Amino acid sequence: MGDGGEAAAALASAHDRRKHAGGCQSDRLPKNPRRQGRDRHQPTHSTVDWVDPPESASLPLSWAYRTLVPKVDSDGNETSGIRLPPIGAPIGSYTGWNLYKSPFTEGALCDRDGSFFAFARTKAERERAGDGRPSLEERYGNRAGYVAQVKAVAEKLVTQRLLLSEDVQRYVEWAEKNSPFPGPAE
């Protein structure tokens, strides 16, 4: 067993995650995930918002669980784990949660569903939306650039012994079929 250093290097506080998530919707964390703690003024357990905990001294840290979330890159995608081509050559940001919208409790954690936040197609579209993540055109230029990046990511995984060589062509075919750019591959 390791000393936990690998896991600690892949985790961050919710505040740190927000700072590095690229300024897109994927940096929105749920409003109501809670950490359990004992309020020193109450004989029973109470819950405290873990995303923006109060600064009051009513919840000593010794009574609370420290909640950590996966670190993310500037695109808002998690940095830990094997970054297969859909993450290594992304077309958007993926999160492990989804937030409710009205008429449900707005901002509350939606059960067991993740989210996808697509990149803007062009720089102009990205700037209009105020999205800090590079657009698809800025990243890949065109369909051929996207397919080439998917292939490069897959080939790198093969050299790292994390992907079978026969899977490279499967990812290339998938990228050609599912490219965010219109038209056939150049």
N, C-alpha and C positions, 0 to 999 in steps of 0.2 A: 504494500500500500504506500502511496505517496504521502507527503506531508500536507497535502491540501493546497500547495502553492500553485499548481496548475489550475485548479478550480478558482482560487482567489484571483488569479491573473485574468480570468475570463469573466469576472463579475464586477459590477459597479453599483453604486447607490443610484436611486432613481434620479437624483439631481444631476449626477455625472452623466447618466445616459442622455438626459435632455440636452446637455451641453454639446454632445458629439453626434447627435442624430441628424444633422444636415438641415434642420429647420423645416422639416416636412411634417405631414400629419402623423407619421409613424412615431414621432417623439411625444405624442399625447399618451400619457399613461392613465390607467383607470383612476377615477376619483375615490372609489370606495374599497379597494383592497385594504384589509386591516391587519394590524399586528396586535396580538394579544398582549395585554399588560395589566398589572394591578395598579389601580389608582390608590395612592396611599390614604386618601380620605374616604374610600369606600371599602367595605369588607368583601365585596364581590369583584369579579373581574369586569373590566370594561374594555372597549375597543377604541383604538386611536388610529386615525388616518395615517398610513405609512408613507404616502407620497408627500404630503405636506403636514408632518406632525406638529402639534402645537409646541411652542417654546416654554410652556409652563412647566414648573417643576413637579407637577402632580403625577408624572409617570417617570420614575427612575429607570434609567437604562438597564439596570440589573433585572428588571421585571419584564423587559420587552424582548421579543425576537428581533434580530437585525435582519431586515429584508434586503436582499440584493437581487439585481436583475442582470441579464446578460449584457456585456459590453457590446456596443455597436460601432460600425464604421461611419464614415461621413454620409453614406447612403441610408443609414438607419437599419442596416442588416447586421445580424449578430456576427461577431468575429470568431466565436469558438466553433469547434467541430470541423468536419470536412466540408469545404466549400465547393460543392458540385457546380457544374456549369450554370444552372439557373441562378445561383448566388454569385459565382465568380464572374459571370458576364450578365449582370442583372438588367431587368427591364423595369424594375421598381423595387420598393421596399416591402419586406415581409415582417410581420410581427406575430408573436404567439398569442395574441389576444385581439379581441374586437370590442368596441364600446357601443353600448346601446344609444339610440337616439330617441327623441320624443315620438310616441307618447309614453315610452318606458322611461326609467330613471336615466336621464341624459348623463353620459359620461361614466355610467356604471359598467362594470365588467360583464361582458356577454359570455355565457357559458361555452367553453370548449371550442370556440371559433377563433381562427386567426384572421388577419387582415392583409390586404395587398394594396399598396399605394403606387400606382404607375408613375413612371417618369414622364415629364412633358415631352412632346415630340420634337419641339424646336426651342432654341434659346429664347425667342420672343415670347412663346407660350409660357415658358418657365419663369421669365421675368414678370410677366403679367400676374402670374399666380403667387409670386413671392417665394418660390421654391428654391432653396439653396443647392439642390442637387443638380448636377449637369443633366441636360436633356439627352434624349436618345441620339439626336444628330451630333451633339457635342461629343458624346462618348464613342459612337461607332461610325458616324458619317453616313453610312447607308447599309443596305441589307448585307452586302458582301463583307463589310467591316464587322457587323454583328456576328455573322456566321464564322468569320475568321477568329474572333475573340472567343467564341464558344469552343472552337476547335483547339485553340491555344490552351485554354483552361483545362480541357479534357486531357490533352497530351501531357501537360504538367502533372496532372494527377496520376497518369500512367507512370511517369518517371519517379514519382514518389511512392509507387506501389499501392495507390489508393483506388485505382480504377483499372479494369481489364482493358487491354489494348483494343479488343473487338468492340468495346463500348464507345470508343471515340467516334466511329462512323455513325453509330446510333444517335449520339448527341448532335452530330453535324446534320443528319437527316431531320432530327427533331427541330433544330434551329432553322433550317431552311423552310420547314413546314409552318413553324410557329413564329417566325420573325415578326417583330413589330413594324417592320418596314414593308410597304406594299410592293407587289410585283415579284417576279421570279428572281432567284439569286443571280448575281452578275457573273 
